[in-house]
Amino acid sequence: MKRILIVALTAIVLTGCYKDEIFEPVVEIKKELQIQNAVGLKLESAFVTTEVAMNVKIETAQSVTIKIFDISNRVVSKETVGVKAGDNILKVYTSALPSSAYRIGLYDLNGKQLGITDFNKL
């Protein structure tokens, strides 16, 4: 009886020691957000109201800066975020921006542009 209890407890302890990453679900990237190149950024839609999904794709994990420019090319928003290698789905919140045309760019920490695209805030 003691042997059965010891074996059962050992099995429970060993199965509880697995890393959580083994069981993480695979997130499928929507067709609208897929990027064919190794590096870049893509918005789910070019027409935005309060928020839009964005895919930031990068070859190596690093910090990147995302800048939003207005029609006169002034930076109206800037944020540095850490991203993992591959696809990174982020939300861009635009409710504070007035209705207009904008450009959003992705830059590495040296200021090199990695991707850029336009959108319209409705």
N, C-alpha and C positions, 0 to 999 in steps of 0.2 A: 504494500500500500504506500509506504514511504517512497519507494522507487518511482511509482506512477506519479505521485505528487511532485517529486523533484524533477522528473522529466517534463511534466506539464509546465511547471514554473520556469524551467530553463527555456522551453520553447517560447513562452510568452515574453520573457526578457529578451531573447535573441531577436524575435520579430519586431520588438519595439525599438530596436537600435538602428533600423534602416534609416538612411537619409530621406528627408521629405521629397527631395528633388526627383527621386525615382518614381514617385507617384504623381508628379505634377502633370496636369493635362496639357496636351499639345494645343496651342492656340493657332487656329487657322487664320491667315491674313485675308481679309475681304478682297475681292477682285479690284475694287476701287482704290485700295491702298497698296497693292503689290508693286514693287520696284524691281525691275529686271537687272539694273546695274548693281555693282557691289556697294556703292555709296550714293546717298541722295535723300531727298525728302519728297513726300507726296501728300497732298491734302485729299480727303475723301470727296470733297466737292469744292468747286471754285466759287460757289454762292453760299454765303454763311449768314446766319442770323445771330445766335448767341454763342455757339460753340461748334467746333468741327474736329473730327479725328484726323490725326496726322501720323504718317509713318516716317520715322527717322531710321535710315539704314546705314550702318557703318561697319567697317571691316574689323576693327578692334575696339574693345571697351575703352571708353574715355569720356571726358567731359567735353560737351559741345555748347556753343552759344546759338540761341535762336533769336533772330531779330525780326521785328515787323517794321516795315517802312511805309510811310504814307505816300501820297501821289507826288509830293515834292521831294521824295527821297530822304526825308528826315526819319530817324529812328524814333518810333512811338512806343515800342516795347522791346525789352531785351531780357533774356533769362538764360542762365547757364545751368545745364542739367547733365547728370551722369547717365550714359547709355551703355548698354551691353552690345557685344558684337552681334550683328544681324539686325533683324527687324525690331523696332521699338515703337509701339503704338502709344501716342500721347494725345492729350486733349488740348486744344487751343481755345481759350475763352475770349470771345470778342465783344461781349455785351457793353464794355466800356468804350468801344471805338464808335465814332460816328459813321453813318452810312457813307461809303466811299470805296475807291479801289485801293488795294494794298499789295505789298510784296512781302513774302516771308522768306528769310534766308537762313541757311545752316552753315556754321563756321566752326573750325577747330580752334583750339586755344591759341594758335599762332595767328589767327585771323584769316586763314585760308578758307575761301568759300567752297563748301562741299555740295551745295545744292540751293536752288532758288525757285520759287514759283509765285504766281499771282493769285489773288482772290478778291472777291467783291463782298463787302459787308452790306447786307440789305437792311 
